[in-house]
Structure formats: structure tokens, C-alpha cells
Amino acid sequence: MTTTLQDCRALDAQDRLAPLREHFTLPPGVIYLDGNSLGVAPKATAARVADVVTREWGADLIQSWNTASWFDLPQRLGNQLAPLIGAGPNEVVCTDSTSINLYKVLSAALNIAREDSPARRRIVSERSNFPTDLYIAEGLCKERGLELVLVEPQDIATALTSDVAVLMLTHVNYRTGAMHDMAAITAAAHAAGILCVWDLAHSAGAVPVDLHAAGADFEEWRASKSADFAVGCGYKYLNGGPGAPAFEWVHPRHASRPGLKFMQPLSGWWGHATPFAFTPDYQPAPGITRYLCGTQPIISLSALQ
Ligand SMILES: Cc1ncc(COP(=O)(O)O)c(C=O)c1O
């Protein structure tokens, strides 16, 4: 069967997404296929950033931490993003870079997974995962005397042995575009007592993602298809601009776990329960807020918004 130009034009005319092009500042005639690296600029971004610089910062100055709600911007953006990745309200924050967020969630996942089972001393990942993911995992393994095991996609299932603490995968491969069955792999990992960390850099904003999958009950974790931790970039299909803040998601069953040993390691003041009490000791904020570290880049977060 041949496809004619007329067929293509007819399909284009039915494309419900086509009008969305008008929301972006693409130069005329450009067909842009590099959104996997740097998403195009939304037309709304320049005005939003200008307003932050001239009014919120320029005129209102320090009051804007309260009047413009700068302080809870990471959580507000997280709530805006949540439906795109199948997360619930107050489960996501936009902050830091994907690499830094991966360090935080992978550390927390290791702390949780190894609490009851210290014999679990491996992180399993895919050899063709994006390098930064592998470097962060390698660094953590060196720091803690653990082992990073890299496998081919077809060997993931057999690598889920009783000495594995965490399975860390990227949902859509940056080089091949191959997409994992997140729910099936997560369920297989959970059945083997392994926590799952997913990198959604190439899925958030591009393909449907359902982190809560079957909506499984917390108590049914072993049979659950619901992921444990996730991170992803803000500058690819979320069009947040070069170096935009990334995001991180932690399942509520892990996020508020009592005990400092289950914490993410970058325990800065923005993750404190009462940051303006300025106490000398660290008390984690409830939920995903404890995954914040220090003062947030408000202008960059506003561009992502
Ligand atoms: C899967 C994946 N993770 C992470 C990153 C980048 O992380 P960061 O924003 O910290 O440089 C990329 C960049 O392309 C990526 O493809």
C-alpha cells in the first residue's frame, strides 16, 4: 500500500495535537525532532519569566517568597506535573537536576531495601541506560561497598535475584526509543522483594506514564505494579528550557517513612519540617517535601511552570 501526500495531509487534518504547535515559538518551516534533548520554547514562557523578573523580583522583592508563593513553587509545579506521570497530589516536586534527584532517591531506596535485608547488595540496571544514571549508581555503590550489575533488556527478569536491593531503569531508552513495560517489570521486581527506581526523562510529556499503575494497596506491595521512586528531566518534553529543574516522585508508602535512616541524604533546610525555626538539628518535613534540599531557582522554576 502506498501513502500519498494527500493521505498525509488528510491525516494531518485529523491530528488533534496539530493546533498545539501554535503554543510554541518554532521558527517558520522548522521541523524539530530534538525534543528528546531540548524541548522548544512555549510562547508563554517569555512573558512568565519577564513577570517574575520585573514584578515579583524587581518590584515586590523579598515579599514575593510569600505574596508570589515562591516558597512552595516546587510542590505546586509537582502537582501540575503529577497527572502526566500518573502520580497523585502532593507526591511530586520539581527541583534540582535529574542526576541529583537520582542520587537522592537511589540512596533512599537503598536505605529502605537494605534495612531488613542487608544481604541485598546489588543495584541492577541496563547497560544502555543513560550514562549519568549509571555514574550516579556506580558512585553510590563505591561509597557503600555495593555492586552495580548491568544487563541487557532481555536479561532483566533473570537478574532479579534475592541479593538485589534496587532495580533502576529508564522507561524509554534515550538512544533506541525502546519502552519498557513499567507495570510488568515493577511487579516482577516487587515479587522478588526489589524496589524500583524509574527514570522518566524520555517519557514524561511524551508518552502516557502511570506510576500508580494498578492503584495497588500499600499493604499489597509484593503484588503491586506501582513504582517506588521516579525522576525525570524538565527540559525535554516538558519544555522547561535549557537546564530546567527536574522532578522527583516518591510513592507515599516510602516518602513519609519514619526514621532518619530512610531519608534522602541531601537533608537541606528546604526539606526541614520547620525551616524558619532555624533549629540546629534536622527534622524532615512530611512527605515529598523532605526531598527538597536548598533554596530553589525561582526564575528557572517559573520558566518550567
Ligand atoms: C535518561 C536520562 N537521564 C538523565 C539525563 C540527564 O540528566 P541531567 O539533567 O542531570 O544532566 C538524560 C539526558 O539526556 C537522560 O537521557
PDBQT file of the ligand as one rigid body, heavy atoms in Angstrom, charges set to zero:
ROOT
HETATM    1  C1  LIG A 401      17.630   9.083  30.755  1.00  0.00    +0.000 C 
HETATM    2  C2  LIG A 401      18.315  10.351  31.111  1.00  0.00    +0.000 A 
HETATM    3  N1  LIG A 401      18.524  10.648  32.405  1.00  0.00    +0.000 NA
HETATM    4  C3  LIG A 401      19.140  11.795  32.762  1.00  0.00    +0.000 A 
HETATM    5  C4  LIG A 401      19.585  12.695  31.809  1.00  0.00    +0.000 A 
HETATM    6  C5  LIG A 401      20.292  13.967  32.151  1.00  0.00    +0.000 C 
HETATM    7  O1  LIG A 401      20.360  14.260  33.494  1.00  0.00    +0.000 OA
HETATM    8  P1  LIG A 401      20.793  15.731  33.939  1.00  0.00    +0.000 P 
HETATM    9  O2  LIG A 401      19.672  16.660  33.589  1.00  0.00    +0.000 OA
HETATM   10  O3  LIG A 401      21.077  15.637  35.389  1.00  0.00    +0.000 OA
HETATM   11  O4  LIG A 401      22.006  16.111  33.136  1.00  0.00    +0.000 OA
HETATM   12  C6  LIG A 401      19.368  12.428  30.466  1.00  0.00    +0.000 A 
HETATM   13  C7  LIG A 401      19.798  13.405  29.427  1.00  0.00    +0.000 C 
HETATM   14  O5  LIG A 401      19.602  13.268  28.274  1.00  0.00    +0.000 OA
HETATM   15  C8  LIG A 401      18.739  11.225  30.111  1.00  0.00    +0.000 A 
HETATM   16  O6  LIG A 401      18.543  10.924  28.828  1.00  0.00    +0.000 OA
ENDROOT
TORSDOF 0
